[in-house]
Amino acid sequence: MASFLLVFLASLAQYGVVCDFHGNKRFIFNPSPATQTSPDPAFMAVELQYLREEVHRLGDTNIHLSVQNSMLTSQVQSQNAQIQILKTNLTNLENLRIHESGVFVDKINKMDAMVNDSKALVAGLTRNVSSCLLNNNQLEEALIRTNNKTSLLEKKLNDSLVTQNMAVQTAVEQCRKNESALTQHLQVNISSLQLNCSNQLLLLTDNVHQLQTETNYLMANWTSCVNLNYQLQSTINASQNTNQVLDQKLHDLRIERDNLSLALLQCHGPRRDCGLDLVFLVDESGSVGQDNFDILKDFMNRIIQHLNIGPRDNQVGIATYASTAQREFDLDSYSTKTSLIHAVRNISYNHSGLSFVSRGLRLVANHFFNGTHGDRANHPNVLIILTDGDPLDPSRAKLEASSLESRGVEIFVVGISRDGTNRNLIDLATDSSHILPFSDFGDLDGPAFAQESIHKLMAACQTV
């Protein structure tokens, strides 16, 4: 450094003057060319010492700036630590809010917004610190490039540091205000949560007392019901025993009635020579089922067993209905009883939907009783409807039945229903005497009901 300063001073010797760093001119020797002499070594040594002191002073200034920079960095780190603590507190509060209740979402969002504002302020501080560091780097570069600009840079740096300190203080005060506001919000929210929990605890306590009262009341009623159930069970057991005895007697009476009906039929057999054109319209909707459909086929065959079958005697045709109507066979399809019974047994159950009896009645009118397919003039036309309940189209079915009756067709209805005879089935029959009600499909198994049907059918011969 000393050699550098000597070279620097020697280069200025021709001008005879050097300047200190405060702009003051200092003459080393006479500047006049006529009186130009060599520089005084003692004076040069003094100047060299002065320059060394200036370099040390600039180094101290640089160290002072570095210390201030470290202090600013520490303040920023402290602020970051405080922000991290605020984040941690906010996270803990969020967990508490989720655990206790979900009604404070909006308030927590507000606190998040305030934290975001704090983050923005911290980001501003970070940018300011970065700017300060940049300025510091610029100062160091300027110090290396030239020493004569140190004072100006120092002033600018001081001004910048004052501005940055004010900004940092403002930011710190703002962070403290935000921290205070956040703390107040946290306290308010915690107080609200505690109040809600207290209210809910009181409500739950009241509910528990009410439930205990109701439980005691129900237990008393349960004890009474158990005692009453024992009494009812005893009564039911006695009634079941009585019902078994009555069922046995009813069974014996049915057997006796069937035997008497068979004996009467053998003694006063019905007329079989009137030549009915008889059509069965059978319900095969989904509510009937395969087993009950087989019972309906057996019922038709028991009626056929008591009829003379042939072109000059009785003829039988069968159609089925559900959502649609279907012709099984015509009146003149079978001329012998054996083939007819076999054909009835071979009718398959299609369980093809709902019970639309009007469609079956329209098929009977258009296909069976129209003078073709075996329909004979001057022979009674009789229709027997076998159904398990009310039609789904009672108004339209009544119109179709009335149309058939206007053409001289007698209509019988065999209705199987737990509710017995109903108005809709009566509207389909010629009159109430043409209704054969049954409460269960199993009732069709007895021969007495088939015989009753035979007697009612033969009454149609009296009108010929």
Salt bridges, closest charged atoms under 4 A:
GLU47 OE2 - ARG26 NH2 2.16
GLU54 OE1 - ARG57 NH2 2.94
GLU94 OE2 - ARG97 NH2 2.52
GLU141 OE1 - ARG145 NH1 3.80
ASP258 OD1 - ARG257 NE 3.81
ASP273 OD1 - ARG271 NE 3.78
ASP277 OD1 - ARG376 NH2 2.83
ASP294 OD1 - LYS297 NZ 3.62
ASP330 OD1 - ARG327 NH1 3.35
ASP330 OD1 - HIS367 NE2 2.66
GLU400 OE2 - ARG362 NE 3.29
GLU410 OE1 - HIS434 NE2 2.77
ASP427 OD1 - ARG423 NH2 3.14
ASP431 OD1 - HIS434 ND1 2.79
GLU452 OE2 - LYS456 NZ 3.95
